[in-house]
C-alpha cells in the first residue's frame, strides 16, 4: 500500500518545510537556553547550511515547467 501525502510535493512545499524545520529547531534551542553554547551554534549553523544545500540541489535539479506550448506561441499584449 502506497502512502499518499495530503499535499503535493513541489518547490513551494519543499521550501516551506525547510523554513519550518529551521524555525522550529532555533525556537526550541532558544527555549531551552542552549544557544549560548558554541557547539550548539556550530551544529545549528552547520545543519542549516547542509539542509540549505540539499534543498537547493533538489530545487535546481528539477526542470522548469513551461505553461505554454512551444509550437504555437501567442501574444497576450493585445
RANORNOR-V447429 format. One record per backbone hydrogen bond with DSSP energy under -1.0 kcal/mol. NH is the residue of the N-H (numbers start at 1). CO is the residue of the C=O. E is the energy in kcal/mol with one decimal. If there is no record, write none. Layout:
nh=NH co=CO e=E
nh=NH co=CO e=E
//
This chain:
nh=14 co=10 e=-2.1
nh=15 co=11 e=-2.2
nh=16 co=12 e=-2.6
nh=17 co=13 e=-2.2
nh=18 co=14 e=-1.9
nh=19 co=15 e=-2.2
nh=20 co=16 e=-2.3
nh=21 co=17 e=-2.4
nh=22 co=18 e=-2.1
nh=23 co=19 e=-2.4
nh=24 co=20 e=-2.5
nh=25 co=21 e=-2.3
nh=26 co=22 e=-2.4
nh=27 co=23 e=-2.3
nh=28 co=24 e=-2.6
nh=29 co=25 e=-2.4
nh=30 co=26 e=-2.1
nh=31 co=27 e=-2.1
nh=32 co=28 e=-1.8
nh=34 co=29 e=-2.3
nh=41 co=37 e=-1.8
nh=42 co=38 e=-2.5
nh=43 co=39 e=-2.4
nh=44 co=40 e=-2.8
nh=45 co=41 e=-2.6
nh=46 co=42 e=-2.5
nh=47 co=43 e=-2.9
nh=48 co=44 e=-2.2
nh=49 co=45 e=-2.3
nh=50 co=46 e=-2.5
nh=51 co=47 e=-2.8
nh=52 co=48 e=-2.4
nh=53 co=49 e=-2.3
nh=54 co=50 e=-2.5
nh=55 co=51 e=-2.8
nh=56 co=52 e=-2.4
nh=57 co=53 e=-2.1
nh=58 co=54 e=-2.3
nh=59 co=55 e=-2.8
nh=60 co=56 e=-2.4
nh=61 co=57 e=-1.5
nh=62 co=58 e=-1.2
//
